[in-house]
Structure formats: structure tokens, C-alpha cells
């Protein structure tokens, strides 16, 4: 069994005008596909060949310090996972936090506007390539950023949603104006229902 490129959960032009169909064709169809293909190449003929992507990421993270070959596997497998999570973090028209997540947003940030500001600051202020995440740390919500392929998937924090801040996520549409891309994603596209489902799983006994 090999890792497969997940289908986008919406049409390629569904996120316009904030993210164009051209960007999705390149970002999903080329960049994400390349991470998936390279991961499959690395695991072919190994004990990880039939493993789930999350298992591959976790194994590579644990072993990369002592096994140099695991560094490349981690970078590609984690990027494959991060991208799959990123597509699910957005939806045409966005949504609003509900239920336990909405209550926690008010408790930890004072409301959605402040959380949006924190996400924008993390995404625009991150140096170089990487990701801005909303995570559950226990029951608490935190906004963090990670560099390159790093992901909270391999730590104790639970990812709830993510914003890709690699240049290939926005350069076709916005050139060097990362903030314009981030503002569109945070204000118009984030799928808070997806985040709420992830949060309810994170706090479930």
C-alpha cells in the first residue's frame, strides 16, 4: 500500500479570489504530489511501506536524529501530512467556531477577532518557510508556528487547523505580500467547524 495524494475537498476555483485555481493547481497538483511521491519512494521495500502516513511521520521524527536517511523521509512525509491538513482547514466562505471550541476561544482569547489577530501575527511574523497553527494544549488553545516541515503532529499538542506560509502557498496570487494572503485565509476561508471537531476529539476523555 502506498500513500495517496488526497483529493481537494472543493473545486480548484472554490477559494477564489483569495487563493486562485492556478495556485491550487500548482500547490496541490505539483508541490503536494511531489511530497507524496517522494515519501512513497523512501518507504518502498521497508517495514513502513504499508504504514499510515501519521505513523510514517512519527517513526521518522523519532529516528531522524540517529538515522540520517530518516531526515529526508520526515521532511517529505510531514509535508505531505501538513498539506493534507491545510486543505481541510479551509472551506469556501469559511465558518464560525461552535460548541466547546467557541467557548474556549472566548476563554483563552476573548473572542474570535483576537484569535484571528493572533493567527495573522503568527503567520505573517514567521521567518522563512513554515506553518501557523491553532493547537490544543490540553484543553487550552494556543497559536504556534513551525518551520519547514515541522509539525505538532509529533508532539503533545493537537493540531486544530493550519495556515501554510511557504512561498508557494501565495506567491502566484500575492507575490511577496504574505500578509494579503494570510488575511484572506484567516478572515474568509478558515473552516472552524473542522477545528471544532478536532478540538472535541482532543478533549474527549
C-alpha positions as CSV (number, residue, x, y, z in Angstrom):
1,X,0.0,0.0,0.0
2,X,1.3,3.4,-0.9
3,X,0.4,6.9,0.4
4,X,-2.0,8.6,-1.9
5,X,-2.5,12.3,-2.8
6,X,-5.8,13.3,-1.2
7,X,-8.4,14.9,-3.3
8,X,-9.2,18.5,-2.6
9,X,-12.4,18.8,-0.7
10,X,-13.6,21.6,-3.0
11,X,-13.3,22.7,-6.6
12,X,-9.9,24.3,-7.6
13,X,-11.6,27.7,-8.1
14,X,-13.7,27.5,-4.9
15,X,-11.3,29.6,-2.8
16,X,-11.1,32.5,-5.2
17,X,-10.4,35.4,-5.1
18,X,-8.3,34.7,-2.0
19,X,-6.5,31.6,-3.5
20,X,-6.7,31.1,-7.2
21,X,-7.3,27.9,-9.2
22,X,-3.8,28.4,-10.6
23,X,-2.3,28.4,-7.2
24,X,-4.2,25.2,-6.2
25,X,-3.2,23.5,-9.4
26,X,0.5,24.2,-8.6
27,X,0.3,23.8,-4.9
28,X,-1.8,20.7,-4.7
29,X,-1.1,19.1,-8.0
30,X,2.7,19.7,-8.0
31,X,4.1,20.5,-4.6
32,X,1.9,18.3,-2.5
33,X,2.1,15.5,-5.1
34,X,5.9,15.7,-5.0
35,X,5.9,15.2,-1.2
36,X,3.7,12.2,-1.6
37,X,5.7,10.7,-4.4
38,X,9.0,11.1,-2.6
39,X,7.6,9.6,0.6
40,X,6.4,6.6,-1.4
41,X,9.9,6.3,-2.9
42,X,11.6,6.4,0.6
43,X,9.3,3.8,2.1
44,X,9.2,1.3,-0.8
45,X,10.5,-2.1,0.3
46,X,10.8,-1.0,4.0
47,X,8.8,-2.0,7.1
48,X,7.0,1.3,6.7
49,X,5.7,0.5,3.2
50,X,2.2,-0.4,4.5
51,X,2.1,2.2,7.3
52,X,-0.3,5.1,7.6
53,X,1.1,8.5,6.9
54,X,0.8,9.6,10.6
55,X,2.8,6.5,11.6
56,X,5.5,7.2,9.0
57,X,5.8,10.8,10.2
58,X,6.1,9.7,13.9
59,X,8.6,7.0,13.1
60,X,10.8,9.3,11.0
61,X,10.6,12.0,13.7
62,X,11.8,9.6,16.4
63,X,14.6,8.2,14.3
64,X,16.0,11.1,12.3
65,X,18.5,12.2,15.0
66,X,20.3,8.8,14.8
67,X,19.5,7.8,11.2
68,X,20.4,10.4,8.6
69,X,18.1,8.8,6.0
70,X,15.1,9.5,8.2
71,X,15.6,13.2,7.8
72,X,14.5,13.2,4.2
73,X,11.7,10.8,4.9
74,X,10.4,13.1,7.8
75,X,10.6,16.2,5.6
76,X,8.6,14.7,2.8
77,X,6.1,12.7,4.9
78,X,5.5,15.6,7.3
79,X,5.0,18.0,4.4
80,X,2.5,15.5,2.9
81,X,0.6,15.3,6.1
82,X,0.7,19.1,6.8
83,X,-0.6,19.8,3.3
84,X,-3.5,17.4,3.6
85,X,-4.4,19.1,6.9
86,X,-4.1,22.5,5.4
87,X,-6.6,21.7,2.6
88,X,-9.1,20.6,5.2
89,X,-8.5,23.7,7.3
90,X,-10.2,25.9,4.7
91,X,-13.6,25.9,3.0
92,X,-15.3,28.3,0.6
93,X,-17.0,31.1,2.6
94,X,-15.3,30.0,5.9
95,X,-17.4,29.3,9.0
96,X,-17.5,30.3,12.7
97,X,-16.4,28.4,15.9
98,X,-19.2,26.5,17.6
99,X,-19.7,24.5,20.8
100,X,-16.8,23.7,23.1
101,X,-14.3,25.4,20.7
102,X,-16.3,28.7,20.7
103,X,-16.4,28.7,24.5
104,X,-12.7,28.1,24.7
105,X,-11.9,30.8,22.1
106,X,-13.8,33.3,24.4
107,X,-12.0,32.0,27.5
108,X,-8.4,32.0,26.0
109,X,-8.6,34.9,23.5
110,X,-11.6,36.9,24.5
111,X,-13.3,36.1,21.2
112,X,-12.8,35.3,17.6
113,X,-11.4,38.7,16.5
114,X,-8.5,38.4,18.9
115,X,-7.8,34.8,17.8
116,X,-7.8,35.9,14.2
117,X,-5.3,38.6,15.1
118,X,-3.0,36.1,16.8
119,X,-3.1,33.7,13.8
120,X,-2.3,36.6,11.4
121,X,0.6,37.7,13.6
122,X,2.0,34.2,13.8
123,X,1.6,33.6,10.1
124,X,3.0,36.9,8.9
125,X,5.7,37.1,11.5
126,X,7.1,33.7,10.9
127,X,10.6,33.9,9.5
128,X,11.1,31.9,6.3
129,X,9.0,28.9,5.3
130,X,6.7,27.1,7.6
131,X,3.2,26.9,9.1
132,X,1.0,28.8,11.6
133,X,-1.2,26.5,13.7
134,X,-4.1,26.6,16.1
135,X,-3.5,23.8,18.6
136,X,-5.0,22.3,21.7
137,X,-2.5,22.1,24.5
138,X,-4.5,20.0,27.0
139,X,-7.8,21.9,27.0
140,X,-6.2,25.3,26.3
141,X,-5.9,26.8,22.8
142,X,-2.6,28.1,21.6
143,X,-1.3,29.7,18.4
144,X,2.1,28.5,17.3
145,X,4.3,28.4,14.2
146,X,6.7,25.8,13.0
147,X,9.5,25.9,10.4
148,X,9.9,24.0,7.2
149,X,8.3,20.5,7.7
150,X,8.0,20.6,11.5
151,X,4.5,19.7,12.8
152,X,2.7,19.5,16.1
153,X,1.5,16.0,15.0
154,X,4.6,14.5,16.6
155,X,4.3,16.4,19.9
156,X,1.9,16.6,22.7
157,X,-0.2,19.4,21.2
158,X,-3.1,18.5,18.9
159,X,-3.4,20.4,15.6
160,X,-6.8,22.0,15.1
161,X,-6.1,24.0,11.9
162,X,-3.2,25.3,10.0
163,X,-2.1,28.1,7.6
164,X,0.7,27.3,5.1
165,X,3.2,30.2,4.9
166,X,5.6,28.7,2.4
167,X,6.0,31.0,-0.6
168,X,4.4,28.5,-2.9
169,X,1.1,29.0,-1.0
170,X,0.7,32.6,-2.0
171,X,3.4,33.9,-4.4
172,X,1.4,33.3,-7.7
173,X,-1.5,35.3,-6.3
174,X,0.1,37.8,-4.0
175,X,3.8,37.9,-4.9
176,X,5.8,38.9,-1.8
177,X,2.6,40.2,0.1
178,X,2.2,37.3,2.5
179,X,0.0,39.4,4.7
180,X,-2.6,39.8,2.0
181,X,-2.8,36.0,1.6
182,X,-2.9,35.5,5.3
183,X,-5.7,38.0,5.8
184,X,-7.8,36.3,3.2
185,X,-7.3,32.9,4.6
186,X,-7.9,33.9,8.3
187,X,-10.9,36.2,7.7
188,X,-12.6,34.4,4.8
189,X,-11.6,30.8,4.4
190,X,-10.8,29.0,7.7
191,X,-13.1,26.1,8.5
192,X,-13.9,26.5,12.1
193,X,-16.2,23.5,12.0
194,X,-13.2,21.3,11.1
195,X,-11.3,22.9,14.0
196,X,-14.2,22.3,16.4
197,X,-14.4,18.6,15.5
198,X,-10.6,18.3,16.1
199,X,-10.9,20.1,19.4
200,X,-13.8,17.9,20.6
201,X,-11.6,14.8,19.8
202,X,-8.7,16.4,21.6
203,X,-10.5,16.9,24.9
204,X,-12.6,13.8,24.8
205,X,-11.9,11.6,27.9
